[in-house]
């Protein structure tokens, strides 16, 4: 993957807390992509997304007003977008 594609994926997996004091990386995807092929990274991200989904389900059953629900939904969405970005890079590469 190109540096630009990796940066795009990492952008989805990084966010700044609302108070602006801390930047949080869900996953350092650049490091993963250096050591593993894109399909392995996608599999890992899919497992992470499932784990967030399970935690979300449990949290919803416990307390639907808990603010962590927002955090888990956002993380699941960001992981999904990162997966889509990696997949789309692979499709674009094949088409070229």
C-alpha positions as semicolon CSV with decimal commas, in nm:
position;residue;x (nm);y (nm);z (nm)
1;X;0,000;0,000;0,000
2;X;0,113;0,353;-0,065
3;X;0,194;0,594;0,215
4;X;-0,107;0,805;0,118
5;X;-0,344;0,507;0,136
6;X;-0,204;0,408;0,475
7;X;-0,249;0,765;0,598
8;X;-0,611;0,760;0,480
9;X;-0,675;0,438;0,671
10;X;-0,498;0,574;0,980
11;X;-0,709;0,890;0,966
12;X;-1,021;0,681;1,018
13;X;-0,857;0,503;1,311
14;X;-0,748;0,823;1,489
15;X;-0,960;1,080;1,668
16;X;-0,919;1,375;1,899
17;X;-1,114;1,376;2,224
18;X;-1,386;1,641;2,242
19;X;-1,187;1,861;2,479
20;X;-0,903;1,857;2,225
21;X;-0,640;1,754;2,479
22;X;-0,569;1,405;2,357
23;X;-0,537;1,227;2,024
24;X;-0,640;0,864;2,040
25;X;-0,538;0,589;1,797
26;X;-0,775;0,294;1,787
27;X;-0,505;0,095;1,604
28;X;-0,166;0,186;1,459
29;X;-0,243;0,048;1,114
30;X;0,085;0,161;0,962
31;X;0,275;-0,072;1,191
32;X;0,033;-0,357;1,119
33;X;0,059;-0,312;0,742
34;X;0,440;-0,318;0,762
35;X;0,433;-0,656;0,934
36;X;0,125;-0,821;0,779
37;X;-0,050;-0,835;0,446
38;X;-0,364;-0,623;0,393
39;X;-0,598;-0,924;0,416
40;X;-0,462;-1,016;0,760
41;X;-0,508;-0,656;0,875
42;X;-0,865;-0,658;0,742
43;X;-0,935;-0,981;0,934
44;X;-0,797;-0,826;1,251
45;X;-1,007;-0,512;1,203
46;X;-1,318;-0,723;1,143
47;X;-1,256;-0,907;1,471
48;X;-1,208;-0,574;1,646
49;X;-1,536;-0,453;1,498
50;X;-1,713;-0,768;1,626
51;X;-1,568;-0,711;1,974
52;X;-1,696;-0,354;1,973
53;X;-2,035;-0,486;1,859
54;X;-2,053;-0,733;2,148
55;X;-1,957;-0,464;2,398
56;X;-2,216;-0,234;2,244
57;X;-2,490;-0,497;2,273
58;X;-2,406;-0,563;2,637
59;X;-2,398;-0,193;2,716
60;X;-2,734;-0,133;2,548
61;X;-2,888;-0,413;2,751
62;X;-2,749;-0,266;3,073
63;X;-2,812;0,106;3,026
64;X;-2,938;0,265;2,705
65;X;-2,843;0,613;2,831
66;X;-2,474;0,535;2,888
67;X;-2,248;0,777;2,697
68;X;-2,005;0,493;2,613
69;X;-2,261;0,382;2,353
70;X;-2,169;0,686;2,144
71;X;-1,801;0,601;2,173
72;X;-1,851;0,238;2,069
73;X;-2,073;0,332;1,774
74;X;-1,812;0,582;1,656
75;X;-1,529;0,328;1,692
76;X;-1,725;0,062;1,500
77;X;-1,795;0,311;1,222
78;X;-1,431;0,421;1,206
79;X;-1,308;0,061;1,189
80;X;-1,561;-0,016;0,913
81;X;-1,443;0,285;0,712
82;X;-1,080;0,176;0,755
83;X;-1,170;-0,172;0,629
84;X;-1,351;-0,022;0,330
85;X;-1,052;0,201;0,252
86;X;-0,814;-0,097;0,248
87;X;-1,056;-0,299;0,034
88;X;-1,105;-0,011;-0,209
89;X;-0,729;0,034;-0,240
90;X;-0,702;-0,333;-0,336
91;X;-0,979;-0,297;-0,596
92;X;-0,821;0,018;-0,742
93;X;-0,486;-0,158;-0,761
94;X;-0,639;-0,457;-0,943
95;X;-0,820;-0,231;-1,191
96;X;-0,499;-0,049;-1,284
